[in-house]
Amino acid sequence: MQQQNKYKEDEIMSAMHITQTNFQQEVLESDKPVLLDFWASWCGPCRMVSPIIDEIAVEHPEIKVVKVNVDEQPGLAAQFRVMSIPSLFVMKNGKIVNQAMGARPKQQILSMVQ
């Protein structure tokens, strides 16, 4: 029982999953800077970056941290011209202000947002 509650708590505090349906409201209309992580479950480097992205989501409430599964959201991946994953984008006021491809250490990812 204790383990199940902890899992639900961690899940709530991790990065939000974005779809074509909630993209406009959660990303384009966000009043906070948005860190987007384009990823796929089969991608090794994505699995390395994923816990870092979740940590940033928990530790930095001033940043909206979201994940886009490229296999489930090919339209969003095409819209951002994602050719390689993981791809990270920072958006402010609905516009891309920074981007990077490939796995990055936490400090490099945070420096993209500031």
Summary of the structure (lengths in Angstrom):
residues: 114
radius of gyration: 13.6
end to end distance: 39.6
largest distance: 43.3
contacts: 326
relative contact order: 0.21
helix: 45%
strand: 24%
